[in-house]
């Protein structure tokens, strides 16, 4: 698809899919508790799930790429009791799987069931502090239970496929060093993430407002499709309040939504600053690219030879032409 001067592949290289949108945590850095009861919630039907994956497989065959499926956008995937059945359906179709989880429900029996069906994907585990008090305050989960689950996972599963995602919210002095040391001793990689407001949904972080934007720093809209439990396709993973819905996969195919007029309209607005409303979600997002920022200048005016080297390091393909 080409929109003005914005190009992207005619298919998403990854799906971020909510097989449901419930969570058992109460993370202070997530607006889930604020949105609970205010947005549609439920579990995806098996028929819709298989339709989406079968559709995605057809695109994989047509364009010869290895698709990725990530559970979930704003949910704890292991609340789904028979999740191994869902994962196996994807594995059998050659789709790579990636879990976003707090691991509180990733019990030994769940780990065993995933290994039994041949799961060999990645675990991105949210763990916001290494001391019991900080962890439980930041996540609202039982520290000992989660630690027991992780100890078992580390015994049974390759460490190189396990990643800890930590957000340093209200950490006392020395907490970061303790956390990094703890996981280094277990040969587990750690990513210290920046605390984001989720486009202004979190009040305990100063809101980001930009008058004029020129794209997304992470380029998610150019390679990732975000799918809600009911088939709604959202603009971005940060749109937890469901402000921009681009289509529904009960009614349309992945290709039709990805290349459809609604998506085209918002890409043009986002990258070419065309008729963006004052309070548009991307203007409130810390990861949007300000039109006047140094990063935009570098991105748009670096020689193609250098830009292509940067792009090849990513696990997806994208181009924003000059």
N, C-alpha and C positions, 0 to 999 in steps of 0.2 A: 504494500500500500504506500502511495506517496501522497502527502497532504501538504500542499504548498511546497516547501523545501524540506519537509520531514519525511524520511523513509524508514520503513521497518519491514521485517519479514512478514509474509502473509499468514503466519500462524504464531501462536505463543510457544516459546520453548519450554515454558513451565506453567503449571496450574497450581494456584494456591486455593485449596478447596476446603470448605467447612462441611464435613459430613454431618455436623450439627453445630450449634453455636451456644453451647453451655460451658461454663467453667466452674471448677470447684475452688479456685484460688481467689484471693481478694488483694491482688497486687496493687500497691499504691501508685505504680507507674502505668496502670492500665485503666481505661474508662469503662471496663466491663460492668462493674457494679452500678455505675451511674446510668448506663444504657439498659441494663436488665429491666425488662418489663415495659420499656419504651419503644423497642424495636421488635420486629417479628422474630420469633425464636422457634426452633423445632429441630427435628432430625430429618436428614435427607432420605428420600425413599430409595429402596434398592433399584427400582426401575429407572429412576433418574440418574443414579450413580452409574449404572451399567451403560446407559445411553451416552453419558458424557465421556466415559472411558473408551467405549467403542468408537465414538466419533473422533476422539483424540488419536486413537490407533490408526484410523484411516488417514489422518493428516500425517502421522509419523511415516506411514508407508509411502504416501504420495510425495512427500518432500524429503524423505530419507534422513530423518533426524531422531535422536534419542530423547524422548520426552521425559519431563520430570513432574512429579506430583508431590505437593507438600500439604500435609495435614498439620495444622489448620490455621485460619486467619485469626480468629478471636476466641477459640475454644480449646478445651483440654481434650485431645482426641481419645484418650483412654477411658473416658466416660462411656464410650460405646463398648458394650460388653462383648460383642462378637467381632471385634475389629480385625482379627486375623482373617476372617472371611473376606472382608473388604480389601485388605492389603493383598491377599492372594490373587484376587481378581485382577489387580493392577500388575502384579509380578508376572502372572501368566501371559500378560499382553506386552511384556517387555518395557514397562514403564518404571523408571527409577523412583524410589520412594524416599521421602525426607520427612521426619517428624519434628514439629515444634511442640514441646511438652514441658510441664513442670515436674514430671517424673513421680509425682506423689501417688499416682495410680499405676505406675509401671512396675507392677509387682513381679516376683519371680515367675509365677505361672503365666503372666502375660509375655514376659521375655522368652520363656520356653516355647510358647505357642508361636511367636514370631520367628524364632530360629527354626522351628520345625517346618514351617511353610517355605523356608528358604529366604527370608528377609535378610538383606545385607546392606541396607541403606544407612542413612545418617540420622543421628539423634541430636537435635539442637535443644539443650536443656536450660530452661530459665532457672537461675539460682542466684538470688539477689542478696548475697551476704554469706559469710562462712561461719559466723558465730550464731548460736541458736537464737539469741534475742533479736539480732538484726534481721536474720532470715525470716523469722516468724512475724515480726512487725511489718516487713516489706511485702510478704507474700500471703500471710494468713493461713499457712499450712504447718503441719507438724514436722519439725526438723528431723527428729529421729526416724520417723517412718520413711521420709524421702531418702535420707542417707542410707538406710538399709536397702532400699530399692536400687540405689546407685552402686552400692557395694556389690550386689549380686550381678547387676548389669556389667560391671567392670570385670567380673570373674568369667562371665559367659560370652562377652561380645568384644570385638576388636576395639581397642582404645582409640585407634586412629579414626574411627567412625563416630566418636562421641565428642561433642563440643559443649562447653559450658558458656552460656550467655549471661553475663552479669552486668547489672546497671547500678552504678554507685550512688544510690539515693540515701541520703542521711547516714552515710558511713562514718564511723569515728576514725580517728587517726590510727593508721596501721591495719585497718580492715582489708584494704586492697592487697597489701603485701601478704597478709595471712591467707587470703583466698588464693592468690596466685601460687603461693608455696604449697598449699594443700593439694591443688590439682596437678601441679608440676610433679610432686612426689608420686602421683598416680598416672603420670604420662598422659594427662588429658589436656587438650588445648582449651584456652580460655579467650573469649572475646569480651572486652570491657566496652559495652555499648553506651552511646550517648542517650541521655534521658530526653525523650521527645514528647511534645504535648498532644500528639495525635490530632494535629490541625486545630488546636485550641480547645480540645475536649477536657483536658486536665487543667484545673485552675491553679494547681500548686507549681506551675511553671509559667514564666512570662510568655505571653502569646507572641508569635511571630506574625508580623504583617508586612506585606510587600505591595507597593503600588503597581509595580510592573514586573512580570516574571518572564523567563525565557527558557522554560523546560524544567526537568527534574534531575537532580544530582545523581540519583541512583538509577535513573532510566527505567524504572519498573514498568511503566506503561508501554514500553517498547518491547518487552519480552515476557511479561507475566500476566496471566488472566486470573482475576480474583473472583471466585464463585461462592455464593452463599448457599446455605442448606436447601433453599427453595428454588435454586436455579438462577437467581438474579446474578448478573455480572456487574461487579462494582469497578469503579475507575482505578482504585488503588487499595492496597492493604491498610493504609491509614484511614480509609473511609469507613470507620467502625460504626458511624451513625447513619450510614447508607444514604448519603446526600446525592450521589450521582450514580444512577442505575442505567446501564448501557443496553440492557436486553435481558432475555431470560432463555435458558437452555432447555426448558420444557418445550418451548415454541420454536426455537432456532438452533442452528448448529454453531459450534465454536467458530468456524470459519465465517459464518454470516454475521455474528456479533463482532468479531475481531476486525472485520473489514467493512462493517456497516456504517451507515451515515452518522449515527450517534457518536460512535467512537471517533470517527473522522472529525466531527465537529469539535470534540473536546481536545483532541490532539492538536488541531489547528489553533485552538484557543490557548492551549498551554504553551506550545512552542513558538507560535507566531504572534502572541499577545492580541488575538483577534476577538474583540467583544467579550472580554472576561468580566463577569459581574464583580462588583466591589468586594463582596464577601465570599468570593469563590474559594472552595476548600484548599486549593493549592497555594493561594496567597497567604493562608494561615499555617502552612506547613514549613517546618524548618528545613526540609529536604528539597524544597523547590529552589530554583536557580534565579536569583535576582537578575534583572536585565542589566543592571549596572555593576554586577560583581566581577571581580578579577577572574574567577573561575570560568565565567561565561566567555570573557575575552580570550582566555587561554584555549578554551575548548573550541571556539569558533575560528581562531586565527593561527593555531599551531599548524605547522606543515603536516600534510596528510601522512607522510612517512612516519612521523612521530605518533600521531593519533592512532594509526593502524596498529602500531606496536602495543599501545595501551589497550586497544579494543580486543586484541588477540588474547590478552591475559584473562579476559572474562569468559564465563561459561555460557555465554549467549552472544548473538550477533546483532549489532545495531548500527545504524548510520544516521547522522544528522547532517545533511548536506549544507553547504554554505549558500 
